[in-house]
């Protein structure tokens, strides 16, 4: 009998020892309010705000290439000079013709006035007055024609100096000094304006509609922040702003083209480069959230395991509004400060007591 009691007492002690060891250890994190403003990432392509082909508007031999390839030039700076001797001669010739036409006009006026005086005195024939009036009109018409030719001649002369239409970076020159150029020659070079720079990127229609609602709600607040991830993995230092949202949906992809503008005074952003566009809501958005790994799902939906004040585990159904930055935004089902299990979930079940340790970093 004594031996049996010893065995039973030993078994009981062992069982009690097992209960002590069986309390599982878990890691918990509090449900807390955080600024988790909405963020989204897209792939876009940089595009120069202005890019034009520089062409000749008159024919002639190139006398000077007045720029350095790949350098910045200011609006109005000379890029090419075409020999202008023929065009200067045309201006001078037309100016001479105008002087002669002005003299002819004065003579026609005198003739008309003389005939009109004679008719008024009754000594002149009305037919001669009609002829004089017609000659005056012809002289006036010829003078206007020549003035038009002079304007065209001066315009052609001005085209012999090809200037930059805006501040920009020059491309390679396709012609050298001595080459004959004309309007049919094609592009002599290109001029690209890199400041500011634009980036275009496709956005799903649903996101565009949400963005527009946010813009309407934030009309008095800050606009969404736009940043660029560059091809070398770095983030562009300057933030941009959205300046265009297309009204047409691409039926093939169900996306809308959105455009943002960035200042580029140092020319860091290259025309045509593929970049990452990162959008972030402009206003602070404090929402209740938990680490995303705390959220589990079954056939009924999402749930978390909560450790209550008695260190017991509770299963709590929650509504997850969205996930971002490694966290789940909780729409309902939790209160601020409640502790959810983030590690050791597979070792516990509702109703048991656990040894809860806070997650690193709080």
Buried (B, 14 or more C-beta within 10 A) or exposed (E): EEEEEEEEEEEEEEEEEEEEEEEBEBBBBBBBEBEBBBEBEBEBBBBBBEBBEBBBBBBBEBBEBBBEEEEBBEEEBBBBBBBBEBBBEBBEEBBEBBEEBBEBBEEBBEBBEBBBEBBEEEEBEEEBBEBBBEBBEEBBEBBEEBBEBBEEBBEBBBBBBBBBBBBBBBBEBBBEEEBEBEEEBEEBBBBBBBBBBBBBBBBBEEBBEBBEEBBEEBEEEEBBBBBBBBEEEEEBEBBBBBEEBBEEBEEEEEBBBBBBBBEBEEEBBBBEBEBBBBBBBBBEEEBBBBBBBBBBEEEEEBBBBBBEEEBBBBEBEBEBBEEBEEBBBBEEBBEEEBBBBBBBBEEBEEEEBBEBEEBEEE
